Amino acid sequence: MEVITKIKQDTYYDSVTLMLVSSEIEKMEAVEEAMIGMGTDYNIESLQRLDMFGTEHEDATPNDLILTVKAADAKAGEKAIETAEEKLKEKSQSSGGVSAYNPPTQERAADMLPGANMVLISVPGEHAAKEAHEALDNDRHVMLFSDNVSLDEELELKEKAVKKGLLMMGPDCGTSIINGVPLAFANAVRGGNIGLVAASGTGLQETTSIIHQLGGGISQAIGVGGRDLSAQIEGRMTLLAARALDRDDNTDVITLISKPPDETILAPLLKELNSLSKPVVIYFIGADQAKIEAEGFTAAGDLENAAVQSCRLAGVDAADSLINQAEIEQKAAKIQLSGPYLRGLYSGGTLCDEAQRILHDRLDEIYSNTPVEGCHELEDLYQSKAHTIIDLGEDEFTQGRAHPMIDPTLRKERIVQEMQDPEVGIILLDVVLGYGAHPDMAGALVEAIEEGKSAADSPPLVAASICGTDQDPQNYEQQKNTLEEAGVYVFPSNVSMVKFAYQLFETT
């Protein structure tokens, strides 16, 4: 194998474009690996991990474009580099022209669209708070997709927003559906009378998708950022959004989703929510359901149950679950795992959390980069230990590259690695569909599954849950069929997939 590299200084392309080109180059004959990306610390570390690092990479900066290919010989590598440059040029030209003009400032954008009253901000974290302040000062709602915004900045922004009666969604807000318009990572769902407020992106996606599958519909789905229920932020935006839904004529049921609120704010938060006139479903992951029920709210046990309870309160005759326990047990019957350990490779943080919480009383020693209570910190992010359930969407994996819902490269590498470990009996995957997500995530993951199978003496079982709807652009049924044709056990929710794994370890 030969490693061929070309570095172009002060040349920038966005992470999605680079991901797409990398994927295309890796499909070329005689190409084993391709790293088409910016010279970030993460990408340099990836080159070292893949044994593709050379002296020419030592002086690369995040402003430099790196084209590195591992191929069968030098001629194939050079051809791959040349092809990558051509494809980058094509993509750059296809997005150019007068019609693709991007205004350089927020105010110039507002001049082009004077009726706009909401700003979606996705800029580097050091500039994000400034842009959000500008939007709020001009009486515009904000969806702040950017992360790396300090808690102090978040508090200042949300205090300003509350005073003005404006939404300040985020920072690190990955999903919202406002007036039927999906923002960032969101699924295509029917309209309806259930309004949601969530401090969790994939939690919001999973719940809205299941509501759709159950026959319900969404009035609004408001993301507030993962730290809104922290001791410092005190649920400021959660309360503002819930009160807005309480006044909304199109909303009959309000559903709140979050990781556990800080203990110091749970009681005052529930007291404030008691002023709402509409029925409220609450799923605060890991929180005491009895405390929630004692305040007169409907407490949900998991994301799927939150969707079921919401639908029933909204007048939808919903079943207890998308797939019942008897069906799960039937799927698990007579399966003998090839190895003693489970590996969960998630792109959704809340889904990763949910898996740990369900499985930690069944499996000994679960390790994670985001361990919940009862689980353990994974020391080496790139090497699993015993039962491992990781969130590949965490900052340590996404620095310098697109989120795994967009770019499956890192997860594909990890799938191949886990498939070849003889101690692995089952791998769990989430396949998140919707706007902003990869156009064929099932196909991309199946490539890695097949590669792993071919190199393993006794490959593990693979199970996947699909978060999405029949209206999503990726075609839900086609994604399901792609996975099943590769021998993957497919489930309509993360909870049902994890219960399937629970059952397997109960019977082994």
C-alpha positions as CSV (number, residue, x, y, z in Angstrom):
1,M,0.0,0.0,0.0
2,E,1.1,3.5,-0.8
3,V,0.1,6.7,1.0
4,I,-0.1,9.8,-1.3
5,T,-0.6,13.3,0.1
6,K,-1.2,16.7,-1.3
7,I,-1.7,19.8,1.0
8,K,-3.2,23.0,-0.3
9,Q,-2.6,25.9,2.0
10,D,-5.3,28.4,2.9
11,T,-7.9,26.5,1.0
12,Y,-11.3,26.0,2.7
13,Y,-14.2,23.7,2.1
14,D,-17.1,23.0,4.4
15,S,-17.2,19.6,6.3
16,V,-20.2,18.3,4.4
17,T,-18.6,18.8,1.0
18,L,-15.4,17.2,2.2
19,M,-17.3,14.2,3.6
20,L,-19.1,13.7,0.4
21,V,-15.9,13.8,-1.7
22,S,-14.1,11.5,0.8
23,S,-16.9,8.9,0.4
24,E,-16.7,9.1,-3.3
25,I,-12.9,8.7,-3.4
26,E,-13.1,5.7,-1.0
27,K,-15.3,3.9,-3.5
28,M,-12.6,4.1,-6.3
29,E,-10.9,0.9,-7.3
30,A,-7.6,0.3,-5.5
31,V,-8.3,2.9,-2.8
32,E,-8.4,1.6,0.8
33,E,-8.7,4.9,2.8
34,A,-9.2,8.5,1.9
35,M,-8.9,11.6,4.2
36,I,-10.1,14.7,2.4
37,G,-10.4,17.3,5.1
38,M,-9.1,20.4,6.8
39,G,-5.9,20.2,8.9
40,T,-7.6,20.1,12.3
41,D,-6.1,18.4,15.3
42,Y,-8.8,15.7,15.0
43,N,-8.0,15.0,11.4
44,I,-4.3,14.8,12.1
45,E,-5.0,12.4,14.9
46,S,-7.1,10.3,12.5
47,L,-4.3,10.1,10.0
48,Q,-2.0,8.9,12.8
49,R,-4.6,6.3,13.9
50,L,-5.0,5.1,10.3
51,D,-1.2,4.9,9.7
52,M,-1.4,7.6,7.0
53,F,0.5,10.4,8.8
54,G,3.7,11.7,7.2
55,T,6.2,14.5,7.7
56,E,4.3,16.6,5.2
57,H,1.4,16.8,7.6
58,E,3.5,18.2,10.5
59,D,3.0,21.9,9.5
60,A,-0.6,21.6,8.3
61,T,-3.0,24.1,10.0
62,P,-6.9,24.1,10.3
63,N,-6.8,26.5,7.3
64,D,-5.1,24.0,5.0
65,L,-6.8,21.4,2.9
66,I,-5.4,17.9,3.3
67,L,-5.8,15.3,0.5
68,T,-4.4,12.0,1.7
69,V,-5.1,8.6,0.1
70,K,-4.0,5.0,1.0
71,A,-4.0,3.1,-2.3
72,A,-2.7,-0.1,-3.8
73,D,0.1,1.8,-5.6
74,A,1.4,5.3,-6.2
75,K,-0.4,5.6,-9.6
76,A,-3.8,4.7,-8.0
77,G,-3.2,7.2,-5.2
78,E,-2.2,10.0,-7.5
79,K,-5.3,9.4,-9.6
80,A,-7.5,9.5,-6.5
81,I,-6.0,12.8,-5.4
82,E,-6.5,14.3,-8.9
83,T,-10.1,13.0,-8.9
84,A,-10.7,14.5,-5.4
85,E,-9.5,17.9,-6.7
86,E,-11.8,17.7,-9.7
87,K,-14.8,16.8,-7.6
88,L,-14.1,19.6,-5.1
89,K,-13.9,22.1,-8.0
90,E,-17.2,20.7,-9.5
91,K,-19.0,21.1,-6.2
92,S,-17.6,24.6,-5.7
93,Q,-18.7,25.7,-9.2
94,S,-22.2,24.1,-8.8
95,S,-22.9,26.2,-5.7
96,G,-21.6,29.4,-7.2
97,G,-23.3,32.1,-9.2
98,V,-25.3,35.2,-8.4
99,S,-28.3,33.1,-7.3
100,A,-26.2,31.5,-4.6
101,Y,-25.1,34.9,-3.1
102,N,-24.6,34.6,0.6
103,P,-24.9,37.9,2.5
104,P,-21.8,38.6,4.6
105,T,-23.7,39.9,7.7
106,Q,-26.9,39.2,9.5
107,E,-28.3,42.6,8.7
108,R,-27.6,42.2,5.0
109,A,-29.5,39.0,5.2
110,A,-32.4,40.8,6.9
111,D,-32.4,43.4,4.2
112,M,-33.0,40.6,1.6
113,L,-35.7,39.0,3.7
114,P,-37.3,41.9,5.7
115,G,-40.2,39.9,7.0
116,A,-38.1,37.3,8.7
117,N,-38.5,37.1,12.5
118,M,-36.2,34.2,13.3
119,V,-32.4,33.7,12.8
120,L,-30.7,30.3,12.7
121,I,-27.1,30.7,13.7
122,S,-24.4,28.2,12.9
123,V,-21.0,29.9,13.2
124,P,-17.9,29.1,15.3
125,G,-18.6,29.3,19.0
126,E,-16.5,32.3,19.7
127,H,-18.7,34.4,17.4
128,A,-22.1,32.8,18.2
129,A,-23.1,34.8,21.2
130,K,-22.5,38.1,19.4
131,E,-24.7,37.1,16.5
132,A,-27.4,35.9,18.9
133,H,-27.4,39.2,20.7
134,E,-27.7,41.1,17.4
135,A,-30.8,39.0,16.5
136,L,-32.4,39.5,19.9
137,D,-31.7,43.2,19.8
138,N,-33.6,43.4,16.6
139,D,-36.6,41.4,18.0
140,R,-35.9,38.2,16.2
141,H,-36.2,34.7,17.7
142,V,-33.0,32.7,17.7
143,M,-32.1,29.1,17.0
144,L,-28.5,28.8,18.0
145,F,-27.1,25.6,16.4
146,S,-23.6,26.6,17.4
147,D,-21.9,25.0,20.5
148,N,-18.9,26.1,22.5
149,V,-20.9,29.0,24.0
150,S,-20.2,29.6,27.7
151,L,-22.8,29.2,30.4
152,D,-22.4,32.9,31.3
153,E,-23.1,33.9,27.7
154,E,-26.1,31.5,27.5
155,L,-27.6,33.0,30.7
156,E,-27.2,36.5,29.4
157,L,-28.8,35.7,26.1
158,K,-31.8,33.9,27.7
159,E,-32.4,36.6,30.2
160,K,-32.6,39.1,27.4
161,A,-34.8,36.8,25.4
162,V,-37.2,36.2,28.3
163,K,-37.5,40.0,28.9
164,K,-38.4,40.5,25.2
165,G,-40.7,37.4,25.0
166,L,-38.5,35.8,22.3
167,L,-37.4,32.2,21.8
168,M,-33.6,31.7,22.4
169,M,-33.2,28.1,21.3
170,G,-29.8,26.8,22.2
171,P,-26.9,27.0,22.2
172,D,-26.2,23.5,20.7
173,C,-29.8,23.3,19.7
174,G,-29.9,20.6,17.0
175,T,-33.7,20.2,16.3
176,S,-36.8,22.3,16.1
177,I,-40.0,22.4,14.1
178,I,-41.6,25.8,14.1
179,N,-44.9,26.4,12.3
180,G,-44.4,23.2,10.4
181,V,-40.9,24.1,9.2
182,P,-38.2,21.6,10.2
183,L,-35.0,23.4,11.4
184,A,-31.5,21.7,11.4
185,F,-31.8,18.0,12.2
186,A,-35.6,17.4,12.2
187,N,-38.0,14.8,10.7
188,A,-40.9,15.3,8.4
189,V,-44.0,14.8,10.6
190,R,-47.6,15.6,10.1
191,G,-49.2,18.6,11.8
192,G,-51.3,18.1,14.8
193,N,-52.1,19.2,18.4
194,I,-49.1,18.1,20.4
195,G,-46.5,20.7,21.3
196,L,-43.1,19.7,22.5
197,V,-40.3,21.4,24.4
198,A,-37.0,19.6,24.5
199,A,-33.5,20.0,25.9
200,S,-32.4,17.1,23.7
201,G,-32.1,17.0,19.9
202,T,-32.3,13.3,19.1
203,G,-34.8,12.9,22.0
204,L,-37.0,15.4,20.2
205,Q,-36.5,13.6,16.9
206,E,-37.3,10.2,18.3
207,T,-40.4,11.4,20.1
208,T,-41.9,13.4,17.2
209,S,-41.2,10.6,14.8
210,I,-42.9,8.0,17.1
211,I,-45.9,10.4,17.5
212,H,-46.2,10.5,13.7
213,Q,-45.9,6.7,13.5
214,L,-48.7,6.4,16.1
215,G,-51.0,8.6,14.1
216,G,-50.5,11.8,16.0
217,G,-49.2,15.2,14.9
218,I,-47.1,18.1,16.0
219,S,-48.1,21.8,16.5
220,Q,-44.6,23.0,17.5
221,A,-41.4,21.3,18.6
222,I,-39.1,23.7,20.4
223,G,-35.5,22.8,21.2
224,V,-34.0,24.8,24.1
225,G,-30.4,23.5,24.3
226,G,-29.1,20.7,26.5
227,R,-28.1,23.0,29.5
228,D,-31.4,24.8,29.9
229,L,-32.4,22.8,33.0
230,S,-29.0,23.3,34.6
231,A,-28.7,25.1,38.0
232,Q,-27.4,28.3,36.3
233,I,-29.9,28.6,33.5
234,E,-32.9,27.4,35.7
235,G,-35.1,26.3,32.8
236,R,-35.7,29.9,31.6
237,M,-36.4,28.9,28.0
238,T,-38.2,25.7,28.9
239,L,-40.7,27.8,30.9
240,L,-41.1,30.5,28.2
241,A,-41.7,27.9,25.5
242,A,-44.2,25.9,27.6
243,R,-46.1,29.0,28.4
244,A,-46.2,29.9,24.7
245,L,-47.6,26.5,23.9
246,D,-50.2,27.0,26.6
247,R,-51.4,30.1,24.8
248,D,-51.3,28.4,21.3
249,D,-54.7,27.6,20.0
250,N,-53.3,24.7,17.9
251,T,-51.8,22.9,20.9
252,D,-53.8,20.7,23.2
253,V,-51.1,18.7,24.9
254,I,-47.6,19.9,26.0
255,T,-44.7,17.4,26.2
256,L,-41.4,18.2,27.9
257,I,-38.3,16.1,27.3
258,S,-34.9,16.6,28.9
259,K,-32.0,14.9,30.7
260,P,-32.6,15.2,34.4
261,P,-32.9,18.8,35.6
262,D,-30.5,19.9,38.3
263,E,-32.0,18.8,41.7
264,T,-32.0,22.4,42.9
265,I,-34.5,23.5,40.2
266,L,-36.7,20.5,39.8
267,A,-39.2,21.4,42.5
268,P,-39.5,25.1,41.5
269,L,-39.7,24.2,37.9
270,L,-42.6,21.8,38.5
271,K,-44.3,24.5,40.6
272,E,-44.1,27.0,37.7
273,L,-45.4,24.4,35.2
274,N,-48.4,23.9,37.4
275,S,-49.7,27.2,36.2
276,L,-50.3,25.7,32.7
277,S,-53.9,25.0,31.8
278,K,-53.2,22.2,29.4
279,P,-52.3,18.5,30.1
280,V,-48.5,18.1,30.4
281,V,-46.4,14.9,29.7
282,I,-42.9,15.0,31.2
283,Y,-40.0,12.7,30.5
284,F,-37.0,14.0,32.4
285,I,-34.6,11.1,31.7
286,G,-33.6,9.5,35.0
287,A,-35.7,11.7,37.1
288,D,-38.1,10.4,39.8
289,Q,-41.4,9.7,38.1
290,A,-43.2,9.7,41.4
291,K,-42.3,13.3,42.0
292,I,-43.6,14.3,38.6
293,E,-46.9,12.4,39.1
294,A,-47.3,13.8,42.5
295,E,-47.5,17.3,41.0
296,G,-50.3,16.3,38.7
297,F,-48.4,15.7,35.5
298,T,-48.2,12.6,33.3
299,A,-44.7,11.0,33.8
300,A,-43.3,9.0,30.9
301,G,-40.9,6.1,31.4
302,D,-39.0,6.5,28.1
303,L,-39.1,8.4,24.8
304,E,-41.5,6.0,23.2
305,N,-43.8,6.0,26.2
306,A,-43.7,9.9,26.1
307,A,-45.0,9.7,22.5
308,V,-47.7,7.2,23.5
309,Q,-48.9,9.2,26.5
310,S,-48.9,12.4,24.4
311,C,-51.0,10.8,21.7
312,R,-53.5,9.4,24.1
313,L,-54.0,12.8,25.8
314,A,-54.3,14.3,22.3
315,G,-57.2,12.0,21.4
316,V,-55.2,9.4,19.4
317,D,-56.0,5.7,20.1
318,A,-52.4,4.7,20.4
319,A,-51.1,1.3,21.3
320,D,-48.8,0.8,24.3
321,S,-45.8,0.5,22.0
322,L,-44.8,0.3,18.4
323,I,-43.7,-3.4,18.9
324,N,-44.9,-5.3,21.9
325,Q,-42.9,-7.4,24.3
326,A,-44.1,-10.7,22.9
327,E,-42.8,-9.8,19.5
328,I,-39.5,-8.7,20.9
329,E,-39.2,-12.0,22.8
330,Q,-40.1,-13.9,19.6
331,K,-37.3,-12.1,17.7
332,A,-34.8,-13.0,20.5
333,A,-35.9,-16.6,20.8
334,K,-33.2,-19.2,20.0
335,I,-30.5,-16.6,19.2
336,Q,-27.1,-17.5,20.5
337,L,-24.6,-14.6,20.6
338,S,-21.2,-15.2,19.2
339,G,-19.5,-13.3,22.0
340,P,-20.2,-12.1,25.6
341,Y,-20.2,-8.3,25.0
342,L,-22.5,-5.7,23.6
343,R,-21.3,-2.6,21.7
344,G,-23.6,0.4,21.1
345,L,-22.4,2.8,18.5
346,Y,-24.7,5.8,18.6
347,S,-25.0,9.1,16.7
348,G,-27.7,10.4,19.1
349,G,-26.7,11.4,22.6
350,T,-30.1,10.9,24.2
351,L,-30.5,7.5,22.6
352,C,-27.1,6.5,23.9
353,D,-28.2,7.6,27.4
354,E,-31.5,5.7,27.1
355,A,-29.7,2.5,26.1
356,Q,-27.4,2.7,29.1
357,R,-30.2,3.3,31.5
358,I,-32.2,0.3,30.3
359,L,-29.3,-2.1,30.2
360,H,-27.2,-1.2,33.2
361,D,-29.1,-3.4,35.6
362,R,-28.8,-6.3,33.1
363,L,-25.2,-6.0,32.0
364,D,-22.1,-5.8,34.3
365,E,-19.7,-3.0,33.7
366,I,-21.1,-0.8,31.0
367,Y,-18.5,1.7,29.7
368,S,-19.2,5.0,27.9
369,N,-17.8,8.4,26.9
370,T,-21.0,9.7,28.4
371,P,-21.7,7.4,31.3
372,V,-25.0,7.6,33.2
373,E,-25.3,6.7,36.9
374,G,-24.2,3.1,37.4
375,C,-22.0,3.0,34.3
376,H,-18.3,3.8,33.9
377,E,-16.1,6.2,32.0
378,L,-14.4,4.8,29.0
379,E,-10.7,5.5,29.3
380,D,-9.7,5.1,25.6
381,L,-12.4,6.5,23.3
382,Y,-11.1,4.4,20.4
383,Q,-10.9,1.1,22.2
384,S,-14.0,-0.5,23.7
385,K,-14.0,-2.4,27.0
386,A,-16.4,-5.1,28.2
387,H,-19.9,-3.7,27.4
388,T,-19.4,-0.3,25.7
389,I,-22.1,2.1,24.6
390,I,-20.7,5.4,23.1
391,D,-22.1,8.6,21.7
392,L,-20.1,9.4,18.5
393,G,-21.8,12.8,18.3
394,E,-20.0,14.1,21.4
395,D,-17.5,17.0,20.9
396,E,-14.4,14.8,21.2
397,F,-15.4,12.9,18.1
398,T,-16.8,15.9,16.1
399,Q,-14.1,18.5,16.4
400,G,-13.0,19.3,12.8
401,R,-15.5,17.0,11.2
402,A,-19.3,16.8,10.5
403,H,-21.7,15.2,13.0
404,P,-22.1,11.4,12.5
405,M,-25.7,11.9,11.4
406,I,-24.1,13.6,8.4
407,D,-20.7,11.9,8.0
408,P,-20.7,8.2,8.9
409,T,-17.0,7.7,8.3
410,L,-15.9,7.4,11.9
411,R,-18.8,5.1,12.8
412,K,-18.1,2.9,9.8
413,E,-14.5,2.5,11.0
414,R,-15.7,1.6,14.5
415,I,-18.2,-0.9,13.1
416,V,-15.5,-2.7,11.2
417,Q,-13.3,-2.7,14.3
418,E,-16.0,-4.1,16.5
419,M,-17.1,-6.7,14.0
420,Q,-13.7,-8.2,14.1
421,D,-13.5,-8.5,17.9
422,P,-14.4,-12.1,18.8
423,E,-15.7,-11.1,22.2
424,V,-18.5,-9.0,20.6
425,G,-21.9,-10.7,20.5
426,I,-24.1,-7.8,19.3
427,I,-23.7,-4.3,17.9
428,L,-26.5,-1.7,18.3
429,L,-26.9,1.2,15.9
430,D,-29.2,4.1,15.6
431,V,-30.2,5.2,12.0
432,V,-31.4,8.8,12.2
433,L,-33.3,10.0,9.2
434,G,-34.7,13.5,8.4
435,Y,-33.6,16.8,7.1
436,G,-29.9,17.5,7.4
437,A,-29.0,13.8,7.9
438,H,-27.0,11.6,5.5
439,P,-29.0,10.8,2.3
440,D,-28.5,7.0,2.7
441,M,-27.3,6.2,6.2
442,A,-28.5,2.6,6.0
443,G,-26.5,2.0,2.8
444,A,-23.4,3.6,4.3
445,L,-23.5,1.5,7.5
446,V,-24.2,-1.7,5.6
447,E,-21.0,-1.2,3.6
448,A,-19.1,-1.3,6.9
449,I,-21.1,-4.2,8.2
450,E,-20.3,-6.2,5.1
451,E,-16.6,-5.3,5.3
452,G,-16.6,-6.3,9.0
453,K,-18.3,-9.6,8.3
454,S,-15.8,-10.6,5.5
455,A,-12.9,-10.1,7.9
456,A,-14.5,-11.8,11.0
457,D,-14.4,-15.5,11.8
458,S,-17.7,-15.4,13.7
459,P,-19.3,-11.9,13.2
460,P,-21.6,-10.5,15.8
461,L,-25.3,-9.9,15.4
462,V,-26.2,-6.3,14.4
463,A,-29.4,-4.5,15.4
464,A,-30.5,-1.1,14.3
465,S,-33.3,1.3,15.3
466,I,-34.7,3.8,12.7
467,C,-35.6,7.2,14.0
468,G,-37.7,8.7,11.2
469,T,-41.0,8.7,9.3
470,D,-42.5,7.7,6.0
471,Q,-42.3,11.3,4.9
472,D,-38.5,11.7,5.5
473,P,-36.4,12.3,2.3
474,Q,-34.4,9.2,2.8
475,N,-37.4,6.9,2.3
476,Y,-38.0,5.0,5.6
477,E,-39.0,1.7,3.9
478,Q,-36.0,1.7,1.6
479,Q,-33.7,2.3,4.6
480,K,-35.4,-0.6,6.5
481,N,-35.1,-2.9,3.5
482,T,-31.4,-2.1,3.0
483,L,-30.6,-3.0,6.6
484,E,-32.8,-6.2,6.7
485,E,-31.3,-7.5,3.4
486,A,-27.9,-7.2,5.1
487,G,-29.2,-9.4,8.0
488,V,-29.6,-6.5,10.4
489,Y,-32.4,-6.8,13.0
490,V,-34.4,-3.6,12.6
491,F,-36.6,-1.9,15.2
492,P,-39.0,1.2,15.0
493,S,-37.6,2.7,18.2
494,N,-34.5,2.8,20.2
495,V,-36.4,1.4,23.3
496,S,-37.6,-1.6,21.4
497,M,-34.1,-2.4,20.0
498,V,-32.6,-2.1,23.5
499,K,-35.3,-4.3,25.0
500,F,-34.4,-6.9,22.4
501,A,-30.7,-6.7,23.5
502,Y,-31.9,-7.0,27.1
503,Q,-33.9,-10.1,26.3
504,L,-30.9,-11.7,24.5
505,F,-28.7,-11.3,27.6
506,E,-31.5,-12.5,29.8
507,T,-31.5,-15.8,27.9
508,T,-27.8,-16.3,27.4
